[in-house]
Amino acid sequence: MTSPEPSPGSSATSASASGSVLDLAPVVPVVVLEDAADAVPLARALVAGGLPAIEVTLRTAAALDAIRAIATEVPEAVVGAGTVISVAHVTDTVAAGARFLVSPGWTDTLLDALKASGLPFLPGVSTTSEVVALLERGVTEMKFFPAEAAGGTAYLKALSSPLPQARFCPTGGISLASAPSYLALPNVGCVGGSWMVPGDAVAAKDWARVERLAAEAAALSRG
């Protein structure tokens, strides 16, 4: 998945000067927002902490409005849509201003829609066969989900020798403590996580705390 420019490129695999979204920061915050009014201050806190790529999941009614608000008011953020599982999700999130798309899994229909969107995307995988199938279709960057439940670092390490061309953003059950072991793997570009956006901090609108947690995550080293 290549990094989107201010105006997204025409292909999910087109090159850009800034490289891959997987390289923007060691951690991509996975955000669930119940109130779209929280989107802008939350995004500003994450960016200030050093995490510019933000995945807003389509798990709430506020998600599309949150993506639209971040895209409009926080241009320094690279806002993406997560939990994209249908063609309609692709259409709606592109219209809202998402700059990359993430799915927990994929089908041929969904993959076609992701490719047709013109945005960078990370289709979700949890098995070797799914990885090989995506490689056959020219997709080399993927979300590994649910990371901890699907085998964690041991599984990804085992994939690195036979499938070195595949690169992953593991997501699911990862914490500040476990993230470094993932980031040390050669086939991991970044990890997805939500520990820097705890629900109680968002509910309290404690954006200073979010910024501090984001800075801790941004300081993690890779490779």
BAKE-765447 format. One record per atom (N, C-alpha, C): residue number from 1; residue in one letter; chain; atom name; z, y, x. Coordinates in steps of 0.1 Angstrom, whole numbers, plus 5000, padded with zeros to 4 digits. Each point is the difference from the previous one (the first is absolute). Layout:
BEGIN
NUM,A,A,CA,Z,Y,X
...
END
This chain:
BEGIN
1,M,A,N,5000,4988,5009
1,M,A,CA,5000,5012,4991
1,M,A,C,5000,5012,5009
2,T,A,N,4990,5009,4999
2,T,A,CA,4999,5011,5008
2,T,A,C,5007,5012,4994
3,S,A,N,5005,5009,5008
3,S,A,CA,5007,5011,4995
3,S,A,C,4992,5010,4992
4,P,A,N,5004,5005,4989
4,P,A,CA,4992,5009,4992
4,P,A,C,5000,5014,5006
5,E,A,N,4989,5007,5001
5,E,A,CA,4999,5014,5003
5,E,A,C,5004,5008,4988
6,P,A,N,5001,5013,5001
6,P,A,CA,5003,5009,4989
6,P,A,C,4991,4997,4988
7,S,A,N,4987,4997,5004
7,S,A,CA,4991,4996,4990
7,S,A,C,4996,4985,5003
8,P,A,N,5004,4991,4992
8,P,A,CA,4999,4986,5003
8,P,A,C,4986,4996,5003
9,G,A,N,4998,4990,5010
9,G,A,CA,4987,4996,5004
9,G,A,C,4994,4991,4989
10,S,A,N,4988,4996,5003
10,S,A,CA,4992,4992,4990
10,S,A,C,5002,4985,5000
11,S,A,N,5008,4996,5010
11,S,A,CA,5002,4986,5002
11,S,A,C,5014,4997,5004
12,A,A,N,5005,4988,4994
12,A,A,CA,5014,4996,5004
12,A,A,C,5001,4997,5014
13,T,A,N,4989,4997,5007
13,T,A,CA,5001,4996,5014
13,T,A,C,4994,5011,5009
14,S,A,N,4997,5011,4995
14,S,A,CA,4994,5011,5008
14,S,A,C,5010,5005,5011
15,A,A,N,4995,5003,5012
15,A,A,CA,5009,5005,5010
15,A,A,C,5003,5014,4998
16,S,A,N,5012,5004,5005
16,S,A,CA,5004,5014,4999
16,S,A,C,5007,5003,5013
17,A,A,N,5001,5013,5003
17,A,A,CA,5005,5004,5013
17,A,A,C,5015,4997,5001
18,S,A,N,5007,4999,4989
18,S,A,CA,5014,4997,5000
18,S,A,C,5003,4985,5000
19,G,A,N,4990,4992,5000
19,G,A,CA,5002,4985,5000
19,G,A,C,5005,4995,4987
20,S,A,N,5007,4989,5000
20,S,A,CA,5004,4993,4988
20,S,A,C,5013,5006,4994
21,V,A,N,5001,4999,4987
21,V,A,CA,5012,5003,4993
21,V,A,C,5012,4992,5006
22,L,A,N,4998,4988,5004
22,L,A,CA,5010,4992,5006
22,L,A,C,5006,5007,5013
23,D,A,N,4992,5009,5005
23,D,A,CA,5005,5007,5013
23,D,A,C,5006,5013,4998
24,L,A,N,5001,5005,4987
24,L,A,CA,5005,5014,4998
24,L,A,C,5015,5000,5003
25,A,A,N,5007,4990,4997
25,A,A,CA,5015,4999,5003
25,A,A,C,5004,4985,5000
26,P,A,N,5011,4997,5006
26,P,A,CA,5004,4986,5000
26,P,A,C,5004,4995,4986
27,V,A,N,5004,5009,4991
27,V,A,CA,5004,4996,4987
27,V,A,C,4993,5008,4989
28,V,A,N,4995,4993,4990
28,V,A,CA,4995,5006,4988
28,V,A,C,5011,4999,4989
29,P,A,N,5005,5011,4995
29,P,A,CA,5010,4999,4989
29,P,A,C,4994,4995,4988
30,V,A,N,5006,4991,4993
30,V,A,CA,4996,4995,4987
30,V,A,C,5009,5006,4990
31,V,A,N,4994,5009,4992
31,V,A,CA,5008,5009,4991
31,V,A,C,4998,4996,4985
32,V,A,N,5011,4999,4993
32,V,A,CA,5000,4998,4986
32,V,A,C,5006,5012,4993
33,L,A,N,4993,5007,4992
33,L,A,CA,5005,5013,4995
33,L,A,C,5000,4999,4984
34,E,A,N,5012,5003,4995
34,E,A,CA,5002,5000,4986
34,E,A,C,4997,5014,4994
35,D,A,N,5001,5010,5008
35,D,A,CA,4997,5014,4996
35,D,A,C,4990,5007,5010
36,A,A,N,4989,5004,4995
36,A,A,CA,4990,5006,5008
36,A,A,C,5004,5013,5007
37,A,A,N,5010,5006,4994
37,A,A,CA,5006,5012,5006
37,A,A,C,5006,4998,5013
38,D,A,N,5003,4988,5003
38,D,A,CA,5006,4997,5013
38,D,A,C,4990,4997,5011
39,A,A,N,4987,4999,4996
39,A,A,CA,4990,4996,5010
39,A,A,C,4998,5010,5011
40,V,A,N,4999,5012,4997
40,V,A,CA,4997,5010,5011
40,V,A,C,5011,5002,5009
41,P,A,N,5013,5002,4996
41,P,A,CA,5010,5001,5010
41,P,A,C,5003,4987,5008
42,L,A,N,4998,4989,4993
42,L,A,CA,5001,4987,5008
42,L,A,C,4989,4999,5010
43,A,A,N,4988,5003,4997
43,A,A,CA,4989,4999,5009
43,A,A,C,5002,5010,5012
44,R,A,N,5005,5012,4997
44,R,A,CA,5002,5010,5011
44,R,A,C,5011,4995,5009
45,A,A,N,5011,4993,4995
45,A,A,CA,5010,4995,5008
45,A,A,C,4995,4989,5009
46,L,A,N,4992,4991,4994
46,L,A,CA,4994,4989,5008
46,L,A,C,4991,5005,5012
47,V,A,N,4992,5010,4996
47,V,A,CA,4991,5005,5010
47,V,A,C,5008,5007,5011
48,A,A,N,5010,5008,4996
48,A,A,CA,5009,5007,5010
48,A,A,C,5007,4990,5009
49,G,A,N,5003,4988,4995
49,G,A,CA,5006,4990,5008
49,G,A,C,4990,4992,5009
50,G,A,N,4987,5002,4998
50,G,A,CA,4991,4994,5009
50,G,A,C,4992,4989,4994
51,L,A,N,5001,4998,4986
51,L,A,CA,4992,4990,4993
51,L,A,C,4990,5006,4991
52,P,A,N,4988,5002,5004
52,P,A,CA,4990,5007,4992
52,P,A,C,4993,4991,4990
53,A,A,N,4999,4987,5003
53,A,A,CA,4993,4991,4990
53,A,A,C,5011,4995,4990
54,I,A,N,4997,5003,4987
54,I,A,CA,5010,4997,4990
54,I,A,C,4993,4992,4989
55,E,A,N,5005,4988,4997
55,E,A,CA,4995,4991,4990
55,E,A,C,5008,5002,4987
56,V,A,N,4994,5006,4990
56,V,A,CA,5007,5001,4987
56,V,A,C,4996,4989,4991
57,T,A,N,5009,4991,4996
57,T,A,CA,4996,4988,4992
57,T,A,C,4998,5003,4986
58,L,A,N,4991,4993,4994
58,L,A,CA,4997,5001,4986
58,L,A,C,5009,4992,4991
59,R,A,N,5013,5002,5002
59,R,A,CA,5009,4992,4993
59,R,A,C,5007,5008,4989
60,T,A,N,4997,5013,4999
60,T,A,CA,5007,5008,4990
60,T,A,C,4989,5009,4993
61,A,A,N,5004,5005,4989
61,A,A,CA,4991,5009,4993
61,A,A,C,4997,5013,5007
62,A,A,N,5009,5004,5009
62,A,A,CA,4999,5012,5008
62,A,A,C,4991,4999,5012
63,A,A,N,4996,4988,5003
63,A,A,CA,4993,4998,5013
63,A,A,C,4987,5009,5002
64,L,A,N,4991,5000,4990
64,L,A,CA,4988,5007,5002
64,L,A,C,5002,5015,5001
65,D,A,N,5010,5005,4992
65,D,A,CA,5003,5015,5001
65,D,A,C,5006,5003,5014
66,A,A,N,5008,4990,5005
66,A,A,CA,5006,5002,5013
66,A,A,C,4990,5000,5011
67,I,A,N,4990,4991,4999
67,I,A,CA,4989,5000,5010
67,I,A,C,4992,5013,4999
68,R,A,N,4997,5005,4988
68,R,A,CA,4993,5012,4998
68,R,A,C,5007,5012,5006
69,A,A,N,5013,5000,4998
69,A,A,CA,5008,5012,5005
69,A,A,C,5001,5000,5015
70,I,A,N,5002,4988,5006
70,I,A,CA,5000,5000,5015
70,I,A,C,4987,5004,5006
71,A,A,N,4989,4994,4994
71,A,A,CA,4987,5003,5005
71,A,A,C,4997,5015,4999
72,T,A,N,5005,5007,4990
72,T,A,CA,4997,5014,4998
72,T,A,C,5009,5009,5008
73,E,A,N,5013,4997,5000
73,E,A,CA,5010,5009,5006
73,E,A,C,5005,4997,5014
74,V,A,N,4997,4987,5005
74,V,A,CA,5004,4996,5013
74,V,A,C,4988,4995,5008
75,P,A,N,4991,5009,5003
75,P,A,CA,4988,4995,5007
75,P,A,C,5002,4994,5013
76,E,A,N,5011,5002,5007
76,E,A,CA,5003,4994,5013
76,E,A,C,5004,4985,4998
77,A,A,N,5003,4996,4988
77,A,A,CA,5003,4986,4997
77,A,A,C,4987,4993,4998
78,V,A,N,5000,4987,5003
78,V,A,CA,4989,4991,4997
78,V,A,C,5005,4991,4989
79,V,A,N,4998,5004,4987
79,V,A,CA,5006,4993,4989
79,V,A,C,4990,4988,4996
80,G,A,N,5006,4989,4998
80,G,A,CA,4993,4988,4995
80,G,A,C,5006,4994,4988
81,A,A,N,4993,4991,4994
81,A,A,CA,5005,4993,4988
81,A,A,C,5003,4986,5003
82,G,A,N,5011,4995,4995
82,G,A,CA,5004,4986,5002
82,G,A,C,5000,4993,4987
83,T,A,N,5002,4986,5001
83,T,A,CA,5000,4992,4988
83,T,A,C,4987,5002,4992
84,V,A,N,4989,5001,5007
84,V,A,CA,4987,5002,4994
84,V,A,C,4995,4985,4997
85,I,A,N,4999,4997,4987
85,I,A,CA,4996,4986,4997
85,I,A,C,4989,4999,4990
86,S,A,N,4993,5011,4997
86,S,A,CA,4989,5000,4990
86,S,A,C,4990,5010,5003
87,V,A,N,4988,4998,4995
87,V,A,CA,4989,5010,5001
87,V,A,C,5005,5013,4995
88,A,A,N,5007,5000,4988
88,A,A,CA,5004,5013,4994
88,A,A,C,5010,5007,5010
89,H,A,N,5009,4992,5007
89,H,A,CA,5009,5007,5009
89,H,A,C,4992,5007,5011
90,V,A,N,4989,4993,5005
90,V,A,CA,4992,5006,5011
90,V,A,C,4994,5014,4994
91,T,A,N,4994,4999,4989
91,T,A,CA,4994,5012,4994
91,T,A,C,5010,5011,4998
92,D,A,N,5012,4997,4994
92,D,A,CA,5010,5010,4997
92,D,A,C,5006,5006,5012
93,T,A,N,5002,4992,5011
93,T,A,CA,5007,5006,5012
93,T,A,C,4990,5008,5008
94,V,A,N,4988,4996,5000
94,V,A,CA,4990,5008,5007
94,V,A,C,4999,5014,4993
95,A,A,N,5000,5000,4987
95,A,A,CA,4999,5013,4993
95,A,A,C,5012,5008,5002
96,A,A,N,5012,4994,5002
96,A,A,CA,5012,5007,5003
96,A,A,C,5001,5006,5014
97,G,A,N,4992,4996,5009
97,G,A,CA,5000,5005,5013
97,G,A,C,5005,4991,5011
98,A,A,N,5002,4987,4997
98,A,A,CA,5005,4991,5010
98,A,A,C,4990,4999,5012
99,R,A,N,5005,4999,5012
99,R,A,CA,4992,4999,5012
99,R,A,C,4999,4987,5006
100,F,A,N,5008,4990,4995
100,F,A,CA,4998,4986,5004
100,F,A,C,5006,4992,4989
101,L,A,N,4996,4987,4999
101,L,A,CA,5005,4991,4989
101,L,A,C,5006,4987,5006
102,V,A,N,5010,4995,4994
102,V,A,CA,5007,4988,5004
102,V,A,C,5002,4991,4988
103,S,A,N,4997,4987,5002
103,S,A,CA,5002,4991,4990
103,S,A,C,5009,4989,5005
104,P,A,N,5008,4993,4991
104,P,A,CA,5009,4989,5004
104,P,A,C,4992,4987,5002
105,G,A,N,4988,5000,4995
105,G,A,CA,4992,4988,5001
105,G,A,C,4985,5004,4997
106,W,A,N,4991,4991,4999
106,W,A,CA,4986,5004,4997
106,W,A,C,4993,4989,4993
107,T,A,N,4989,5004,4993
107,T,A,CA,4990,4991,4994
107,T,A,C,4987,5006,5004
108,D,A,N,4989,4993,4998
108,D,A,CA,4987,5005,5003
108,D,A,C,4997,5013,4992
109,T,A,N,5004,5000,4987
109,T,A,CA,4998,5012,4992
109,T,A,C,5007,5012,5005
110,L,A,N,5013,4998,5004
110,L,A,CA,5008,5011,5005
110,L,A,C,4995,5005,5014
111,L,A,N,4996,4990,5008
111,L,A,CA,4995,5004,5013
111,L,A,C,4987,5008,4999
112,D,A,N,4991,4996,4991
112,D,A,CA,4988,5008,4998
112,D,A,C,5003,5014,4996
113,A,A,N,5010,5002,4991
113,A,A,CA,5004,5013,4995
113,A,A,C,5006,5008,5012
114,L,A,N,5008,4994,5008
114,L,A,CA,5007,5007,5011
114,L,A,C,4989,5004,5010
115,K,A,N,4990,4992,5003
115,K,A,CA,4989,5004,5009
115,K,A,C,4992,5011,4994
116,A,A,N,4997,4999,4987
116,A,A,CA,4992,5010,4993
116,A,A,C,5007,5014,4999
117,S,A,N,5013,5000,5001
117,S,A,CA,5007,5013,4999
117,S,A,C,4997,5010,5011
118,G,A,N,4995,4995,5011
118,G,A,CA,4998,5008,5012
118,G,A,C,5012,5004,5007
119,L,A,N,5012,4995,4996
119,L,A,CA,5013,5003,5007
119,L,A,C,5004,4988,5009
120,P,A,N,5007,5003,5011
120,P,A,CA,5007,4990,5007
120,P,A,C,5009,4991,4991
121,F,A,N,5001,4987,5003
121,F,A,CA,5008,4992,4991
121,F,A,C,5006,4989,5008
122,L,A,N,5012,4995,4995
122,L,A,CA,5006,4988,5006
122,L,A,C,5002,4990,4989
123,P,A,N,4992,4989,5000
123,P,A,CA,5002,4989,4990
123,P,A,C,5012,4991,5005
124,G,A,N,5008,4996,4990
124,G,A,CA,5011,4991,5004
124,G,A,C,4997,4986,5002
125,V,A,N,5006,4994,5010
125,V,A,CA,4998,4986,5003
125,V,A,C,5014,4993,5003
126,S,A,N,5001,4987,4998
126,S,A,CA,5012,4993,5004
126,S,A,C,4997,4986,5005
127,T,A,N,4987,4997,5001
127,T,A,CA,4996,4987,5005
127,T,A,C,4988,5001,5010
128,T,A,N,4999,4990,5009
128,T,A,CA,4989,5000,5009
128,T,A,C,4986,5000,4994
129,S,A,N,4999,4993,4989
129,S,A,CA,4987,4999,4993
129,S,A,C,4996,5014,4995
130,E,A,N,5010,5007,4995
130,E,A,CA,4997,5014,4995
130,E,A,C,4995,5009,5011
131,V,A,N,5006,4999,5011
131,V,A,CA,4996,5008,5012
131,V,A,C,4986,4996,5004
132,V,A,N,4997,4987,5001
132,V,A,CA,4987,4996,5004
132,V,A,C,4989,5005,4990
133,A,A,N,5003,4999,4987
133,A,A,CA,4991,5005,4990
133,A,A,C,4997,5015,5001
134,L,A,N,5010,5008,5004
134,L,A,CA,4998,5014,5001
134,L,A,C,4992,5002,5013
135,L,A,N,5003,4993,5011
135,L,A,CA,4992,5002,5012
135,L,A,C,4985,4997,4997
136,E,A,N,4997,4990,4992
136,E,A,CA,4986,4997,4996
136,E,A,C,4994,5011,4994
137,R,A,N,5008,5009,4993
137,R,A,CA,4994,5011,4992
137,R,A,C,5001,5013,5008
138,G,A,N,5003,4999,5013
138,G,A,CA,5000,5011,5009
138,G,A,C,5013,5009,5000
139,V,A,N,5010,4995,4993
139,V,A,CA,5013,5007,5000
139,V,A,C,5009,4995,5010
140,T,A,N,5005,5008,5009
140,T,A,CA,5008,4996,5011
140,T,A,C,5014,5005,5000
141,E,A,N,5003,5010,4991
141,E,A,CA,5014,5005,4999
141,E,A,C,5005,4997,4986
142,M,A,N,5012,4995,4999
142,M,A,CA,5006,4995,4988
142,M,A,C,5015,5002,4999
143,K,A,N,5005,4999,4988
143,K,A,CA,5014,5000,4997
143,K,A,C,5005,4986,5000
144,F,A,N,5010,4997,5007
144,F,A,CA,5006,4987,5000
144,F,A,C,5012,5001,4991
145,F,A,N,4999,4993,4988
145,F,A,CA,5010,5002,4990
145,F,A,C,5002,4987,4992
146,P,A,N,5013,4997,4996
146,P,A,CA,5013,5006,5004
146,P,A,C,5004,4995,5013
147,A,A,N,5001,5009,5010
147,A,A,CA,5001,4996,5014
147,A,A,C,5012,4991,5003
148,E,A,N,5012,5003,4996
148,E,A,CA,5011,4991,5003
148,E,A,C,4999,4987,4993
149,A,A,N,4997,5000,4988
149,A,A,CA,4999,4988,4992
149,A,A,C,4988,4991,5004
150,A,A,N,4990,5006,5005
150,A,A,CA,4987,4993,5004
150,A,A,C,5000,4994,5014
151,G,A,N,5011,5002,5007
151,G,A,CA,5001,4994,5013
151,G,A,C,5003,5010,5011
152,G,A,N,5001,5013,4997
152,G,A,CA,5004,5010,5010
152,G,A,C,4993,5000,5013
153,T,A,N,5007,5004,5011
153,T,A,CA,4995,5001,5013
153,T,A,C,4994,4987,5005
154,A,A,N,5007,4989,4997
154,A,A,CA,4995,4987,5006
154,A,A,C,4986,4997,4994
155,Y,A,N,4998,5003,4988
155,Y,A,CA,4987,4997,4994
155,Y,A,C,4989,5009,5006
156,L,A,N,5003,5013,5001
156,L,A,CA,4990,5009,5006
156,L,A,C,4997,4997,5014
157,K,A,N,5010,4996,5008
157,K,A,CA,4998,4996,5014
157,K,A,C,4991,4988,5001
158,A,A,N,5002,4991,4990
158,A,A,CA,4992,4988,5001
158,A,A,C,4985,5003,4996
159,L,A,N,4998,5011,4993
159,L,A,CA,4986,5003,4996
159,L,A,C,4993,5008,5012
160,S,A,N,5007,5005,5009
160,S,A,CA,4994,5009,5010
160,S,A,C,4991,4993,5009
161,S,A,N,5002,4988,5003
161,S,A,CA,4991,4993,5010
161,S,A,C,4987,4996,4993
162,P,A,N,5000,4993,4989
162,P,A,CA,4988,4995,4994
162,P,A,C,4992,5011,4993
163,L,A,N,5007,5011,4995
163,L,A,CA,4994,5011,4993
163,L,A,C,5003,5013,5006
164,P,A,N,4997,5003,5013
164,P,A,CA,5004,5012,5006
164,P,A,C,4993,5013,4995
165,Q,A,N,4989,4998,4992
165,Q,A,CA,4993,5012,4995
165,Q,A,C,5007,5005,4987
166,A,A,N,5009,4993,4995
166,A,A,CA,5008,5004,4988
166,A,A,C,5012,5009,5004
167,R,A,N,5002,5011,4993
167,R,A,CA,5010,5009,5003
167,R,A,C,5008,5003,4987
168,F,A,N,5013,5001,5001
168,F,A,CA,5008,5000,4988
168,F,A,C,5010,5012,4999
169,C,A,N,5003,5003,4987
169,C,A,CA,5012,5008,4996
169,C,A,C,5009,4991,4992
170,P,A,N,5010,4994,5007
170,P,A,CA,5009,4991,4992
170,P,A,C,5009,5009,4991
171,T,A,N,5002,4996,4988
171,T,A,CA,5008,5007,4990
171,T,A,C,5008,4990,4992
172,G,A,N,5012,5003,4997
172,G,A,CA,5008,4991,4991
172,G,A,C,5012,4995,5007
173,G,A,N,5012,5006,4997
173,G,A,CA,5012,4996,5005
173,G,A,C,5003,5004,5014
174,I,A,N,4992,5010,5005
174,I,A,CA,5002,5005,5014
174,I,A,C,5010,5011,5000
175,S,A,N,5008,5001,5010
175,S,A,CA,5010,5010,5002
175,S,A,C,4999,5007,5013
176,L,A,N,5008,5010,5003
176,L,A,CA,5000,5007,5012
176,L,A,C,5004,4990,5012
177,A,A,N,5009,4990,4996
177,A,A,CA,5004,4991,5010
177,A,A,C,4989,4989,5004
178,S,A,N,4992,4996,4990
178,S,A,CA,4990,4990,5002
178,S,A,C,4987,5005,5004
179,A,A,N,4997,5013,4997
179,A,A,CA,4987,5006,5003
179,A,A,C,4996,4998,5015
180,P,A,N,5009,5002,5010
180,P,A,CA,4995,4999,5013
180,P,A,C,4994,4987,5004
181,S,A,N,5005,4989,4994
181,S,A,CA,4995,4987,5004
181,S,A,C,4985,4998,4994
182,Y,A,N,4997,5007,4989
182,Y,A,CA,4987,5000,4995
182,Y,A,C,4991,5009,5009
183,L,A,N,5004,5011,5003
183,L,A,CA,4992,5010,5007
183,L,A,C,4997,4995,5014
184,A,A,N,5008,4991,5005
184,A,A,CA,4998,4995,5014
184,A,A,C,4988,4990,5000
185,L,A,N,4995,4995,4989
185,L,A,CA,4989,4991,4999
185,L,A,C,4987,5006,5003
186,P,A,N,4991,4994,5007
186,P,A,CA,4987,5006,5003
186,P,A,C,4991,5002,4988
187,N,A,N,5002,4992,4989
187,N,A,CA,4991,5002,4988
187,N,A,C,5007,5008,4989
188,V,A,N,5010,5008,5003
188,V,A,CA,5007,5008,4991
188,V,A,C,4997,5015,5004
189,G,A,N,4994,5008,4991
189,G,A,CA,4998,5014,5003
189,G,A,C,5012,5008,4995
190,C,A,N,5006,4997,4989
190,C,A,CA,5011,5007,4994
190,C,A,C,5007,4991,4990
191,V,A,N,5011,5004,4995
191,V,A,CA,5007,4993,4989
191,V,A,C,5001,5009,4988
192,G,A,N,5001,4994,4988
192,G,A,CA,5003,5007,4988
192,G,A,C,5015,4998,4997
193,G,A,N,5007,5010,4995
193,G,A,CA,5014,4998,4996
193,G,A,C,5004,5012,4991
194,S,A,N,5012,4998,4994
194,S,A,CA,5005,5010,4991
194,S,A,C,5015,5004,5004
195,W,A,N,5004,4995,5012
195,W,A,CA,5014,5003,5003
195,W,A,C,5002,5015,5003
196,M,A,N,4990,5008,5003
196,M,A,CA,5001,5014,5003
196,M,A,C,4999,5008,4987
197,V,A,N,4998,4994,4989
197,V,A,CA,5000,5007,4987
197,V,A,C,5009,4992,4990
198,P,A,N,5013,4999,5003
198,P,A,CA,5009,4993,4992
198,P,A,C,5001,5007,4986
199,G,A,N,5002,4991,4990
199,G,A,CA,5001,5006,4986
199,G,A,C,5010,5010,4998
200,D,A,N,5012,4998,5006
200,D,A,CA,5011,5010,4998
200,D,A,C,4997,5013,5006
201,A,A,N,4993,5000,5012
201,A,A,CA,4996,5013,5006
201,A,A,C,4990,5007,4991
202,V,A,N,4990,4993,4995
202,V,A,CA,4990,5006,4991
202,V,A,C,5007,5005,4988
203,A,A,N,5008,4992,4994
203,A,A,CA,5007,5005,4987
203,A,A,C,5009,5012,5003
204,A,A,N,5006,5001,5012
204,A,A,CA,5008,5012,5003
204,A,A,C,4992,5011,5006
205,K,A,N,4987,4998,5001
205,K,A,CA,4991,5010,5006
205,K,A,C,5005,5004,5014
206,D,A,N,5004,4990,5008
206,D,A,CA,5006,5003,5013
206,D,A,C,4988,4998,5010
207,W,A,N,4992,5010,5000
207,W,A,CA,4988,5000,5009
207,W,A,C,5003,5000,5014
208,A,A,N,5011,5006,5004
208,A,A,CA,5004,5001,5014
208,A,A,C,5003,4986,5005
209,R,A,N,5007,4992,4991
209,R,A,CA,5002,4986,5004
209,R,A,C,4987,4992,5002
210,V,A,N,4991,5002,4991
210,V,A,CA,4987,4993,5001
210,V,A,C,4993,5004,5013
211,E,A,N,5001,5013,5003
211,E,A,CA,4994,5004,5013
211,E,A,C,5006,4994,5012
212,R,A,N,5013,4998,5000
212,R,A,CA,5007,4994,5011
212,R,A,C,4996,4985,5001
213,L,A,N,5000,4993,4989
213,L,A,CA,4996,4986,5000
213,L,A,C,4985,4998,5004
214,A,A,N,4992,5010,4996
214,A,A,CA,4986,4999,5004
214,A,A,C,4999,5002,5015
215,A,A,N,5007,5009,5005
215,A,A,CA,5000,5003,5015
215,A,A,C,5004,4987,5008
216,E,A,N,5010,4993,4995
216,E,A,CA,5004,4988,5006
216,E,A,C,4989,4990,5000
217,A,A,N,4993,4999,4989
217,A,A,CA,4989,4990,4999
217,A,A,C,4988,5004,5008
218,A,A,N,4997,5013,5001
218,A,A,CA,4989,5005,5008
218,A,A,C,5002,4998,5015
219,A,A,N,5013,4999,5004
219,A,A,CA,5003,4998,5014
219,A,A,C,4999,4986,5005
220,L,A,N,4997,4991,4991
220,L,A,CA,4998,4986,5004
220,L,A,C,4988,4998,5008
221,S,A,N,5001,4992,5010
221,S,A,CA,4988,4998,5009
221,S,A,C,4992,4988,4996
222,R,A,N,4987,5000,5004
222,R,A,CA,4991,4989,4996
222,R,A,C,4995,4994,5013
223,G,A,N,4997,4986,4998
223,G,A,CA,4993,4993,5011
223,G,A,C,5009,4997,5012
END
